[in-house]
Structures are given as structure tokens and as C-alpha cells.
Amino acid sequence: MKRQFVLAAAVSAFAAPAAISETAPDDVVFNEYAVEASLTGVAGDAEAGAKVMTNRGQGNCVACHMVGTMPDVPFQGNVGPALDGAGDRWTEAELRGLLVDSKQAFDGTVMPAFYKTSGFIRPGDGYTGKAATDTFGPILTAQQVEDVVAYLLTLKE
């Protein structure tokens, strides 16, 4: 009987996925404008990142950026730089930092901070300090940021 319990415990340990430990938006550490540490400790999924980039209810990166490898995505923007070659222009840490809070690198940018909940000037107290599960949390979850970074790293010249 004791052997069955040990075996069952071992099987359940492998069957249940480990919980993702997310870095809270206010705990993100910048080095210049780069964020070296993964926000989740889990590798990003490039395919999921491409979906986030084109989803108008999520990242919607293509509203401002052109991505030549996505010719079927309509209404791509030209407000921000084309993202083709992003994987050659920026490191993983720099891309993560730009997504978390682009104003760390480009003070006057209109690009939103996709993983930030405090330090805003206009939204008011109702938005400040809200977690990703709250109504006014970050635009993207920590894993979505990692997924978009993984996709951007595939965009080579």
C-alpha cells in the first residue's frame, strides 16, 4: 500500500503542470531600457505571440507597425517602425523592455506600456496598481509579453 501511495504521488507530480510565477508589473527590473529576466520563467511561444500581435483586443501591434511576414493581416500601420528584422536590431532583453514600457527607451513615444500598472500621469487612481486579473490591469499578461518577444525574435533581416 505504501508503495502505491509513493507511485501515485510521483505520477501526480509529473501530471500537474507547474504554476507560472509571474513578475508583478511594479517589480520589473530595467537595465537601461532592457529587461533581462523573463517575466514568467517560461519560454515564449512565437506562434501565440503572432496571434497577440494581430489581435485587436490584445497587443494589436499591427495597428501601428508593419510586419512584412504577415501579408494577410489587413490595415497594418506606419506610426511605429516596421518590425521586420526586429530580431536582428534588438536583443531579447531589449524587446522585453520595449514591450513592458517603451518610454524607458523612447521618452516621447506613443507606444503604450504593455505591462505596467503604476506611474501613469492621466488615468487616475482607478487604474493605478491593478493586477492583471483586475479590470484595469496591464494590457498584456506576463506570458503574452514573453510570447510576443519570442515572435519578434524570429523576425530576421
ABEGO torsion letter per residue (X at the ends): XAAAAAAAAAAAAAABBBBBBBBBAAABBBBEABBABBAAGBBBBAAAAAAAAABAABAGAAAABBBAABAABBGBBAABBBABGAAAABBAAAAAAAAABAAAABAABABBBABBABGBAAAEAAABGBBAABAABBABBAAAAAAAAAAAAABBX
